[in-house]
């Protein structure tokens, strides 16, 4: 009897080894060598294949919304690094209009602050905003959990991911975090250059030099953000959107927004918290000619009496060439992140 | 005489000891119940009354439709100064309790397996601090599906009271005070931490925890004292919809004074 068990175990284990996929498609969290350390609480919620695949299903399933009309993926599309390519402001249930541009989802395990105003400080809580916001999915967490419990296939998926017989909102959020934690974009041409696997063109190299001189302070590290909040001079007043002040209730934070990562930036148009710019050229024109003064304008954009960053037309061309090296096709084509309901 | 006395003492000691060991076999400790009784001055609180039977310090009539708060980090002090701490788990599955006036069962916190002794004071926290929120998704009383999670500025509402008053100019005459705010930053004085931790004395009384004894500590939360205390004297006539940490800073100052231990049921 015992012998059979052992035999079965051996068979099972060897079965598993045969199943192992190439490293590129692993479900383990991988730490890119050129990134700072991740900050996610992996001790509470390590990534597993069953958990991440469950998160993938939830991400693409409109069951999360009030009338089953909208999934996370509606406004976060893989081909454009999980941003919204169509809308300045994404559309919610009943065609409700948001008031900020949907940010890209990538390298989430490395971030301390989420959303344009940093109102959320832990990845687990990020989906709650989208699910419960009246202008997004307009559903309650409790209702989502009830719907998942009634589903034909979710109870089994949750059981295999968390080895418990009940579905909780915590498990749902854990699964989504596992999925998002796997979403690491670190194989752009720039990364390959850093790893000495490829060369940049002359134009891209010169663009990188201009970037290091003028942009690197805020778009710091190979995450291309310093995770801070800054007023980059889009407006002189902030009646429409006070940004970070909404969270800190501190007037010194008025008009400040999170410095976004520039990874995949060529794909994530429109730009800025309100999606006001459609092209990288417009963004650079803003920094060179259109920066507006206000009390909280970032000091780096105000040198004496002159506002903004001095950039020639030629330098802008080179900068854009460099920024395009941050696009990561491996990421935008990774099957682990694709819609699991389309086979 | 002396001999008889000592034999008697030994006999009594024996009885005591055997009682103790019995207890250890039966259950690994004893129980104490914290009962939270929500009142409005001298009246018991009744939710969702059709009229507005209560009156605040500004002579404004009101009723209450919702009252709920988080109690956590409970510590009980014994006569001899030793302290029993209720265990708190970082995923919220233990040590956090949501008291909801609408849910009778939630109003009693049963602490099990606590060491025998005479307890004379209780310390607890109203609030949910960074050590929980920074750990990510929570469960138990802190399950965000319970509806007290602040999404746009993440963290928990840890005391919520809603109701109506003719004095209130908000839509539907509805007032709402959602007290939250746990963030602290040495570089930003404007972040408000409204978490309150305080001690309630049993005022000379004591709760005897021992085998076959289940003392109940009857704690009163007075809505009128929450509206008028050292922090603020709330009028519903202005600023009656408060949903941010800063807006609730003054009323949060009333929390401690609104709780008192009223009496102890010894068993």
Interface residues (C-beta under 8 A of the other chain):
Chain A: X41 X44 X45 X119 X120 X121 X122 X123 X124 X125 X128 X129 X132 X133 X140 X141 X142 X145 X168 X169 X170 X173 X174 X177 X246 X247 X248 X249 X250
Chain B: X90 X91 X133 X134 X135 X136 X137 X138 X139 X143 X144 X145 X146 X147 X149 X151 X152 X153 X154 X188 X190 X191 X192 X244 X245 X246
